[in-house]
Amino acid sequence: MGNSKGRIDKVYDVVERILFENNVKHLSKDEEFKRFSFEEDRENKHLDVIIKAYEDAIVVTCTYPFKVQSNAIALVSMYLSTVNYYSINSSLKLNQSNGDLEYESLIPLCDEKIDDTAYMWKDIKDTIDFALDHYLILSNYSVGKLSSEEKEKYTWLLLSSFDAINGEHINYSQLVYGTAGFKEDFFWKKDAIESFDRWVNATKEWYDNNLPFC
C-alpha cells in the first residue's frame, strides 16, 4: 500500500476533488489534520459536516445544531440505542452533559475503491441523508412529538424503570429481558401504572417530610 502518510494524502486529495466536483458550498480545508468541513441545509434543517481522511477510510461526522432538552434525554437515549444496535460502521451519539447530538459514519476504502469517486460521493451523501432523517425524528422526540404507538411504548418503558430506581416491588416470577416483553399486555400495563403510582406517592411523602413549607 505504500507509506501511511502518502496513502492519507491520496485519500485527502480524492475527497477534495469529489467535494469540488459536486459544488459543495462553504467548504473549509484543514491540510494539517486532513479534514474538510462544510454546512448542509435542507428543508429548514441544518447540519455541520466534517470529513476526515485516514489511510484506509474516511469518517463523515454530522453535528446537529440543536440541543436535546433535559426532560427528553431518556427518550432520545432509547432511540439512540435502537439505531446503534442495527448499525455496523455508523453511530449516533449524545453528549449528555450539554445535549449535543452527533451522527458519525466510517466509509472503508480498499485499493479498488479509493479512486471510485462515485462510490465515495454516494456514501458521503447517504451519511448526510441518514443524519437528516434522524435529525427530523429526534427534533420531534425532543419536544414530545411521537405517534400514539411510539408514545405508548416509551411511556411503558419509562414507567417500568421506576421499579429499578426504587429497588423494590419487583415481581421476579414475571421478569422479561430487553424490549421483547413490552407488548400490548394488560398485566404489563397494570404493573407499569402501579409502579408510577408508587413513585408518585413516595415522592409526595418525601416532599411532605423534608419540605413542609412547600
Disulfide bonds with the S-S distance in Angstrom:
none
